[in-house]
Amino acid sequence: MPTGTGMDQLFVAPSFTAAALMAAAVDEGLYADAGTTVLLTVGTAPIPELGGDLATQPGFDGPARRFDRVVSLNEAIYPQHPSSWDPDTDDGRRQAVAAAVGLREPFGITLPSVSAAPSDALLRVFPEGPVDVVVDAAAGYGPPRPALPSQVMARLRRLVSLDLAGGLRPALVREHALEHAVVPPAAFRAVVPDDAGRAVGQESADAIVLGQDLSPLSPDEEQRLHEAFLRVAAALGHRRVVLAPPPSGPSASAHRLPALAEELGLRLRVLDDPVPAEVLYAALRPAAAIGCCSTGLVTASEVYGMDAYAVGIDEVLERFGPDDRLGAALVGTRLPRVDVAPDGTLVRQAPLDVDLPLLAEETARTDVTASRDRSAQAPAASPVPARTRLRRDVARAVRAASRRSRVVRRATAVAQAVVFHPR
């Protein structure tokens, strides 16, 4: 890409979605005056070698060619892991990162978080220059955790996002009055090549099943959830199904599914290596995406116009911590939630009509209350179940608003969204 005459720019991408969103923002002219541009890839999987290097994933050439250079944080700090690396105690690798980036300081930094690792570490390595934040996942609509230090807040310039939540403005915009640039879906799709997904070895697919590594679940529960994905695909009438592993790599349950697929009459292809969901959508042109609470479900619906279905979200939402709960709640309200009855018929619950800003605020508030509850408990005390905490906290909100009927109606809608009831 041509280099501008303005300030150099570093783009930090821990996922294909983040890299593609940044590349689409470049195409849209949001960085038209940037000097040299560098894309810094980050592998945050617990074992990055199993998840695969982002730069080697199918379709990565599409976003990569929008930047002057691509470098790897993992290579620069090896054998340290990006999620635990502390540059304040590792001056040698700190210098190695600066050398790998190779930009004139100060320069701008665009990254998908300002408080989570390794973004916080990189902002300490490069303490000057404006900061843009991209929202590449539904969870990014919530407030940063922990609260931002003043030196980071002073650097914030702009937030860049797709519209993944029906017009909801991310909390970072509401709290800090940032400029908010929304990248059109067509610009994102233009970045993703439509031929890279041929690596999966078939011309098309009826449905993409998005495997997920859901740490709150036991291996048996995760296995049953993936089986439910296939049963839903069959109940929807799909026959050619591709199972895409999560970015962290294939789960142990994935290769125990072919027998069930044969029983259900599905032609199942289990991918051995991670392929970005958006690459599969562009290349295989499926009719549907099926999963639990993956951001890939949201991009399927909001960016590619596909049918997307959330399976099992009622059961996993209550186990999520604060960083994951809002993203799961948005998926559960924006998409139909489905299951399969014992007789094989599809059970479908339509998306909920919920005040999304209030949902985001209430979810964040209940997370804060839950954290206070946990810190106040004696060591031997039993934790209050998440469903109970949420029901209690929403009930408080309703009682507090009892004099204002409009707020009561809105709070009741939030209760429906935050406190999912199992069927």
Backbone torsions as a table, in degrees:
resi	resn	phi	psi	omega
1	MET	NA	150.9	179.3
2	PRO	-68.3	144.5	-179.7
3	THR	-94.9	132.1	179.8
4	GLY	-81.9	-171.9	-177.1
5	THR	-106.9	0.9	-177.0
6	GLY	-90.2	-156.4	-177.4
7	MET	-68.0	140.2	175.2
8	ASP	-63.3	162.1	-174.8
9	GLN	-141.3	129.7	174.8
10	LEU	-105.7	127.8	177.8
11	PHE	-111.6	125.8	-176.1
12	VAL	-108.6	116.0	-172.4
13	ALA	-123.6	108.8	174.5
14	PRO	-89.4	-1.8	-177.6
15	SER	-150.3	161.2	177.0
16	PHE	-62.8	-40.0	-179.3
17	THR	-60.5	-42.0	178.2
18	ALA	-64.0	-44.7	-179.8
19	ALA	-62.8	-42.3	-179.3
20	ALA	-68.0	-37.7	178.3
21	LEU	-65.6	-42.4	177.9
22	MET	-63.7	-42.0	178.9
23	ALA	-64.1	-39.7	177.7
24	ALA	-65.2	-36.4	176.6
25	ALA	-64.3	-37.4	175.0
26	VAL	-62.8	-46.2	178.8
27	ASP	-59.6	-34.2	-178.3
28	GLU	-77.6	-1.3	177.0
29	GLY	86.1	11.6	-178.8
30	LEU	-70.3	-18.1	178.7
31	TYR	-125.8	37.0	-174.4
32	ALA	-62.6	-28.9	-177.1
33	ASP	-97.1	8.7	-178.2
34	ALA	-67.8	147.0	172.9
35	GLY	-78.2	-123.4	176.8
36	THR	-71.5	136.9	179.3
37	THR	-116.3	133.0	179.5
38	VAL	-125.4	130.9	174.2
39	LEU	-99.7	118.3	-180.0
40	LEU	-101.8	109.7	179.6
41	THR	-84.8	147.2	-176.4
42	VAL	-135.3	125.6	174.5
43	GLY	-102.4	110.9	-175.5
44	THR	-105.7	5.7	176.4
45	ALA	-59.4	149.6	-179.8
46	PRO	-53.1	-38.8	173.8
47	ILE	-123.9	90.8	-173.0
48	PRO	-54.5	-30.3	-178.8
49	GLU	-63.7	-30.2	178.6
50	LEU	-77.7	-35.3	180.0
51	GLY	-73.3	-22.1	-179.3
52	GLY	87.0	144.6	178.9
53	ASP	-70.5	132.2	179.1
54	LEU	-54.1	-38.4	-176.7
55	ALA	-67.3	-16.7	179.8
56	THR	-101.5	-1.8	-178.4
57	GLN	-74.1	146.9	177.5
58	PRO	-55.8	136.6	177.1
59	GLY	91.3	-10.0	-175.5
60	PHE	-65.9	-27.3	179.8
61	ASP	-58.6	-29.5	-179.9
62	GLY	-60.0	-58.4	176.5
63	PRO	-65.3	-38.0	-170.9
64	ALA	-60.7	-35.7	-174.7
65	ARG	-73.6	-2.9	173.6
66	ARG	-82.3	-5.0	-175.5
67	PHE	-120.3	157.1	-179.0
68	ASP	-72.6	-38.3	-179.2
69	ARG	-144.3	154.4	174.0
70	VAL	-124.5	126.7	177.5
71	VAL	-130.4	163.4	-175.1
72	SER	-115.2	124.0	174.5
73	LEU	-65.3	-39.2	-178.9
74	ASN	-58.3	-41.8	179.1
75	GLU	-67.9	-37.7	-176.9
76	ALA	-67.9	-30.9	-175.8
77	ILE	-110.4	5.2	-178.4
78	TYR	-51.8	138.2	5.7
79	PRO	-93.5	14.2	176.4
80	GLN	-67.2	152.5	178.3
81	HIS	-97.4	137.5	-178.3
82	PRO	-56.2	-30.1	-176.7
83	SER	-77.9	-14.2	-178.0
84	SER	-125.4	-2.2	-177.4
85	TRP	-68.1	133.2	178.6
86	ASP	-117.3	103.4	-177.3
87	PRO	-66.5	-20.8	-178.4
88	ASP	-69.9	-18.5	179.3
89	THR	-116.0	12.4	-174.0
90	ASP	-141.8	71.6	-172.9
91	ASP	-66.0	-31.5	-179.4
92	GLY	-63.4	-46.9	179.6
93	ARG	-74.2	-28.7	174.1
94	ARG	-58.3	-44.8	178.1
95	GLN	-67.9	-34.0	179.1
96	ALA	-65.9	-37.5	177.8
97	VAL	-65.6	-46.0	179.8
98	ALA	-60.6	-40.1	179.4
99	ALA	-68.0	-39.3	179.9
100	ALA	-65.6	-40.9	178.5
101	VAL	-66.7	-47.4	171.6
102	GLY	63.6	33.2	179.7
103	LEU	-106.1	157.0	178.0
104	ARG	-76.3	124.7	177.7
105	GLU	-88.8	144.0	-0.6
106	PRO	-80.5	152.9	175.5
107	PHE	-138.3	162.2	178.8
108	GLY	-77.9	151.8	177.5
109	ILE	-127.7	130.4	174.3
110	THR	-118.0	124.4	-176.7
111	LEU	-149.3	161.9	-174.4
112	PRO	-85.6	0.8	178.5
113	SER	-158.9	154.1	175.3
114	VAL	-115.3	-3.3	-177.0
115	SER	-124.8	-21.3	-178.1
116	ALA	-88.1	152.6	176.2
117	ALA	-70.4	144.4	0.2
118	PRO	-94.2	11.5	-178.3
119	SER	-58.5	-42.5	-179.1
120	ASP	-62.1	-37.9	178.6
121	ALA	-66.3	-42.4	-178.9
122	LEU	-66.6	-33.8	177.5
123	LEU	-69.0	-23.0	173.7
124	ARG	-82.3	-34.4	176.8
125	VAL	-64.8	-39.2	-179.1
126	PHE	-119.4	85.3	-169.1
127	PRO	-83.4	5.8	-179.3
128	GLU	-125.8	164.3	176.4
129	GLY	97.1	153.3	-178.7
130	PRO	-69.4	153.0	-177.6
131	VAL	-121.8	125.5	169.2
132	ASP	-105.1	144.2	179.1
133	VAL	-116.7	131.9	174.7
134	VAL	-105.5	142.8	174.1
135	VAL	-102.9	105.5	-176.7
136	ASP	-109.3	7.4	-179.2
137	ALA	-152.1	155.8	-178.5
138	ALA	-60.5	-32.5	-179.4
139	ALA	-64.6	-21.0	-178.4
140	GLY	-70.9	-5.1	178.6
141	TYR	-79.5	-10.4	179.3
142	GLY	-87.7	174.4	179.8
143	PRO	-71.6	153.0	177.2
144	PRO	-64.9	146.7	177.4
145	ARG	-128.9	123.5	-5.6
146	PRO	-74.2	-178.9	178.1
147	ALA	-59.0	149.1	-173.5
148	LEU	-74.5	138.1	173.3
149	PRO	-68.4	155.8	-174.1
150	SER	-62.0	-33.9	-178.2
151	GLN	-69.0	-27.7	175.6
152	VAL	-79.1	-42.9	179.1
153	MET	-56.6	-37.5	-178.1
154	ALA	-67.2	-20.1	-177.4
155	ARG	-93.3	-14.0	-175.2
156	LEU	-63.5	132.2	-178.6
157	ARG	-117.8	-43.9	-168.4
158	ARG	-159.5	151.1	172.2
159	LEU	-115.8	134.2	-177.7
160	VAL	-120.1	130.4	-177.5
161	SER	-152.0	161.2	157.4
162	LEU	-81.6	165.8	171.6
163	ASP	-92.1	96.6	-177.6
164	LEU	-103.0	1.3	-173.1
165	ALA	-143.6	45.3	171.4
166	GLY	58.8	39.2	178.3
167	GLY	88.1	-1.2	178.2
168	LEU	-62.6	131.0	177.1
169	ARG	-86.2	127.2	-179.9
170	PRO	-56.5	149.8	-175.5
171	ALA	-60.1	-32.3	-179.0
172	LEU	-60.5	-34.6	177.6
173	VAL	-71.1	-45.6	-176.6
174	ARG	-65.2	-37.8	-174.0
175	GLU	-82.2	-27.4	-172.9
176	HIS	-121.6	7.1	175.8
177	ALA	52.8	44.4	179.7
178	LEU	-81.4	156.3	166.1
179	GLU	-62.2	139.2	-178.9
180	HIS	-123.7	113.5	178.7
181	ALA	-104.9	118.9	179.6
182	VAL	-98.6	121.0	-179.4
183	VAL	-83.4	127.9	-179.0
184	PRO	-65.1	146.8	177.3
185	PRO	-54.0	-38.4	-178.1
186	ALA	-62.4	-35.8	178.9
187	ALA	-67.4	-38.6	177.1
188	PHE	-65.5	-45.8	-179.2
189	ARG	-61.7	-33.9	-178.0
190	ALA	-67.2	-21.7	-179.8
191	VAL	-80.4	-26.8	-173.8
192	VAL	-90.0	116.0	-178.8
193	PRO	-66.9	143.7	-176.3
194	ASP	-93.7	8.5	179.3
195	ASP	-117.4	-7.9	-175.8
196	ALA	-68.4	-30.9	-177.6
197	GLY	-71.0	-3.3	176.9
198	ARG	-62.5	-13.7	178.2
199	ALA	-61.6	-17.9	179.6
200	VAL	-78.7	-11.8	170.5
201	GLY	85.4	22.8	173.4
202	GLN	-148.5	156.0	-171.4
203	GLU	-76.6	-32.3	-177.9
204	SER	-158.4	171.6	178.0
205	ALA	-147.6	149.1	176.0
206	ASP	-79.4	-36.4	-175.9
207	ALA	-148.9	145.8	172.1
208	ILE	-107.3	124.9	174.7
209	VAL	-98.9	122.8	-176.4
210	LEU	-95.0	101.8	176.4
211	GLY	-65.0	147.9	-179.6
212	GLN	-136.5	141.4	173.5
213	ASP	-94.4	93.9	-174.1
214	LEU	-100.5	95.1	-174.5
215	SER	-60.5	-28.4	177.8
216	PRO	-66.5	-15.7	-176.8
217	LEU	-94.3	149.1	172.0
218	SER	-74.9	162.8	177.9
219	PRO	-55.5	-38.9	179.2
220	ASP	-67.1	-40.6	178.7
221	GLU	-66.3	-39.3	178.1
222	GLU	-65.0	-38.7	177.4
223	GLN	-61.6	-46.1	-179.7
224	ARG	-63.6	-35.5	178.8
225	LEU	-65.0	-44.3	178.7
226	HIS	-66.5	-34.3	174.0
227	GLU	-63.5	-38.4	178.2
228	ALA	-63.4	-36.0	176.6
229	PHE	-56.5	-46.1	-178.3
230	LEU	-68.0	-38.9	179.3
231	ARG	-64.2	-37.8	176.9
232	VAL	-65.5	-43.1	178.8
233	ALA	-57.8	-43.8	179.5
234	ALA	-66.5	-42.5	-179.0
235	ALA	-65.5	-27.2	177.3
236	LEU	-79.0	-8.0	178.2
237	GLY	92.4	9.8	179.0
238	HIS	-82.6	151.4	-178.6
239	ARG	-125.3	-39.1	179.7
240	ARG	-97.6	111.3	-171.7
241	VAL	-125.6	135.8	174.9
242	VAL	-114.0	127.5	176.2
243	LEU	-99.3	116.1	-179.6
244	ALA	-98.4	124.5	178.4
245	PRO	-71.3	158.7	176.9
246	PRO	-68.5	164.8	-179.2
247	PRO	-56.5	-25.1	-179.5
248	SER	-75.5	-7.4	179.4
249	GLY	113.6	166.1	-177.4
250	PRO	-60.5	140.4	175.4
251	SER	-85.6	163.0	-178.6
252	ALA	-63.8	-25.2	-176.5
253	SER	-76.5	-21.7	-170.0
254	ALA	-59.5	-41.5	-174.1
255	HIS	-87.3	7.3	173.0
256	ARG	-102.8	9.6	-175.8
257	LEU	-95.4	-21.4	-176.3
258	PRO	-56.7	-35.6	-179.6
259	ALA	-63.7	-43.3	177.7
260	LEU	-64.8	-40.7	179.2
261	ALA	-59.3	-42.4	178.8
262	GLU	-63.7	-40.0	178.4
263	GLU	-62.3	-35.1	-178.0
264	LEU	-86.2	-4.2	-179.7
265	GLY	80.0	25.0	-179.9
266	LEU	-97.9	144.6	168.6
267	ARG	-95.8	97.3	-172.1
268	LEU	-99.9	132.4	171.2
269	ARG	-116.6	118.3	178.3
270	VAL	-98.5	117.5	-179.9
271	LEU	-76.2	134.1	-179.1
272	ASP	-79.7	-28.4	-177.5
273	ASP	-121.9	152.2	179.7
274	PRO	-62.0	133.1	171.6
275	VAL	-127.0	126.5	-178.7
276	PRO	-53.2	137.4	-178.7
277	ALA	-56.7	-40.5	-176.9
278	GLU	-66.7	-30.8	175.4
279	VAL	-66.3	-41.6	177.8
280	LEU	-64.5	-40.3	178.7
281	TYR	-61.6	-44.1	-177.2
282	ALA	-68.7	-37.8	-173.1
283	ALA	-86.8	-40.9	-173.0
284	LEU	-97.9	-12.9	177.3
285	ARG	47.7	56.6	179.1
286	PRO	-73.4	163.2	177.0
287	ALA	-84.3	-25.2	-172.2
288	ALA	-147.1	155.5	169.9
289	ALA	-122.5	137.5	-176.2
290	ILE	-129.8	131.5	178.9
291	GLY	-169.6	-161.6	-179.8
292	CYS	-102.7	-72.9	-177.8
293	CYS	-142.9	27.4	-179.9
294	SER	-68.4	144.0	173.6
295	THR	-59.9	-26.8	177.3
296	GLY	-59.0	-27.4	174.7
297	LEU	-66.5	-39.4	-178.0
298	VAL	-71.0	-42.7	178.0
299	THR	-65.8	-32.5	175.9
300	ALA	-58.9	-45.4	-176.7
301	SER	-76.9	-49.9	-170.3
302	GLU	-84.2	-29.2	-175.5
303	VAL	-102.6	-38.3	-175.2
304	TYR	-105.8	-3.0	176.2
305	GLY	67.2	24.3	-179.6
306	MET	-89.7	164.4	167.3
307	ASP	-74.1	138.1	178.9
308	ALA	-136.8	139.3	-173.5
309	TYR	-131.0	133.5	177.7
310	ALA	-99.4	125.6	-176.8
311	VAL	-119.3	130.3	173.7
312	GLY	75.8	10.9	-175.5
313	ILE	-70.2	-27.5	178.6
314	ASP	-58.3	-40.3	-174.3
315	GLU	-79.7	-30.0	-175.1
316	VAL	-92.8	-23.5	-174.9
317	LEU	-58.2	-42.7	-175.1
318	GLU	-67.7	-14.5	-178.5
319	ARG	-95.5	-9.9	-176.8
320	PHE	-73.4	149.0	172.5
321	GLY	-82.0	179.4	-175.6
322	PRO	-57.1	-36.3	-174.6
323	ASP	-69.7	-22.0	-174.8
324	ASP	-109.0	-17.7	-168.6
325	ARG	-67.5	-41.3	-177.4
326	LEU	-65.5	-43.2	178.4
327	GLY	-58.8	-43.9	178.9
328	ALA	-65.7	-39.7	179.4
329	ALA	-64.1	-38.9	178.8
330	LEU	-66.4	-41.2	176.1
331	VAL	-60.9	-43.3	-176.8
332	GLY	-68.9	-22.9	178.6
333	THR	-94.0	-30.7	-175.0
334	ARG	-84.2	-24.6	-174.2
335	LEU	-117.4	154.4	173.9
336	PRO	-66.5	137.9	176.1
337	ARG	-99.8	130.5	-172.4
338	VAL	-130.3	159.5	175.1
339	ASP	-155.1	175.1	179.5
340	VAL	-121.2	127.5	178.2
341	ALA	-72.1	163.7	180.0
342	PRO	-55.4	-27.6	179.8
343	ASP	-85.8	5.1	176.6
344	GLY	90.9	-1.7	-179.8
345	THR	-82.6	153.7	-177.5
346	LEU	-81.9	131.3	174.0
347	VAL	-107.6	121.6	-172.4
348	ARG	-126.7	134.2	173.6
349	GLN	-116.3	122.4	-175.9
350	ALA	-65.6	157.9	175.2
351	PRO	-55.6	147.5	-176.7
352	LEU	-86.8	143.1	175.1
353	ASP	-87.6	95.6	-170.5
354	VAL	-127.0	144.6	172.2
355	ASP	-71.4	100.8	-172.1
356	LEU	-64.4	-42.6	177.2
357	PRO	-58.9	-40.2	179.5
358	LEU	-68.8	-36.5	176.5
359	LEU	-58.5	-46.7	-179.4
360	ALA	-62.2	-43.8	-179.2
361	GLU	-65.5	-43.8	-176.4
362	GLU	-69.6	-37.8	177.9
363	THR	-63.7	-44.2	177.9
364	ALA	-62.3	-40.6	-177.9
365	ARG	-66.9	-42.8	179.5
366	THR	-67.1	-31.4	176.6
367	ASP	-65.0	-41.2	178.0
368	VAL	-63.7	-43.8	179.7
369	THR	-62.2	-42.1	179.7
370	ALA	-62.7	-39.7	179.2
371	SER	-63.4	-41.0	178.3
372	ARG	-64.7	-39.6	178.9
373	ASP	-60.8	-44.2	-177.3
374	ARG	-65.6	-41.2	-178.0
375	SER	-69.2	-25.2	-178.3
376	ALA	-86.7	-10.2	-177.4
377	GLN	-74.8	145.6	170.6
378	ALA	-68.1	155.2	-176.7
379	PRO	-56.2	-33.2	-176.4
380	ALA	-87.9	-4.3	-176.2
381	ALA	-71.8	147.8	177.1
382	SER	-81.9	133.4	179.9
383	PRO	-65.6	144.3	177.0
384	VAL	-72.5	128.0	179.9
385	PRO	-54.3	143.9	-176.2
386	ALA	-58.7	-40.1	-179.8
387	ARG	-61.5	-40.0	179.6
388	THR	-66.2	-42.9	178.7
389	ARG	-59.3	-47.2	-176.6
390	LEU	-65.5	-42.3	179.6
391	ARG	-63.3	-41.9	179.9
392	ARG	-64.2	-45.0	-176.4
393	ASP	-69.2	-38.5	176.7
394	VAL	-66.5	-37.8	177.6
395	ALA	-61.6	-38.8	176.4
396	ARG	-61.0	-42.8	-179.1
397	ALA	-62.1	-39.8	179.9
398	VAL	-66.2	-43.7	179.8
399	ARG	-64.7	-40.3	-179.0
400	ALA	-64.4	-27.5	-177.6
401	ALA	-99.7	16.2	-171.1
402	SER	-62.1	-21.3	-178.8
403	ARG	-85.5	-7.5	-177.9
404	ARG	-123.2	99.6	-171.2
405	SER	-60.8	-34.8	-179.0
406	ARG	-63.7	-41.1	179.8
407	VAL	-68.2	-35.1	177.4
408	VAL	-60.7	-43.9	179.6
409	ARG	-62.8	-40.0	-179.6
410	ARG	-68.2	-41.5	-179.9
411	ALA	-65.2	-36.2	176.9
412	THR	-63.5	-40.1	177.4
413	ALA	-62.9	-39.5	177.6
414	VAL	-64.6	-40.1	178.3
415	ALA	-57.5	-39.6	178.5
416	GLN	-63.6	-34.8	-175.8
417	ALA	-81.4	-42.0	-174.6
418	VAL	-79.8	-39.7	-177.2
419	VAL	-102.8	82.9	179.3
420	PHE	-68.1	140.5	179.8
421	HIS	-105.6	126.1	178.9
422	PRO	-64.8	149.5	-179.4
423	ARG	-75.5	NA	NA
